[in-house]
Amino acid sequence: MRSTLTGQLLKYLLISMIIVLIIQTGLYVILFVSPTALTGFDGLFLLILYAYLFLVIAILVMYVIWMYKVHKDIHELNSYYPVSAMTSLLLLIIPIVNLFGIGRVHNQIAKFYRRQPSTAHLHKPIVRHLIFWYVLILMMHQLTRYLSANSVTFDLYIIQNIGYLIVNVLILRGTIFINTGLNTLFDVVSKQGKQVIKKNDGLV
């Protein structure tokens, strides 16, 4: 599959981000308990900040590339799939459009899996994670705006970090569900020795 290597790289980047957020949250907890406990560790905070910014950019780029390749793989399984690889790319990279584009591509994949007996069980988890992701991203956006405009204590930064930690866990689990579905369907096709996903399957 085209998306296998990219999916693995995305997985490792997300795990790295989760680790960075856990470390950062731990440091904020220490500062919340004792504001002077980490005096002289400014370099550590700067390193974590750089790691965080690098991972944000890397995850966004890798996610778009991975989703493009996922759609290439799906079209190998079903050439009538309604979202082309190029369309998925545009839905994800065009500002404003990507606000609903993310939901569009994930929901369509979930529908496609629902129509295949071997992957039907993945439909609900993908949809649930997508809904939770949207709700949490909206909440975190509002919290980030509040933090940017007000002087706050470390407890709110801890809450913010935990929120983004959950966001990345949701993304990681979502990618695992999608990768699992693709692997399952390609295994089915391989074992059957022919194209087993018919014209209209997964398109409604």
Order of alpha helices (4+ residues) and beta strands (2+ residues): alpha-alpha-alpha-alpha-alpha-alpha
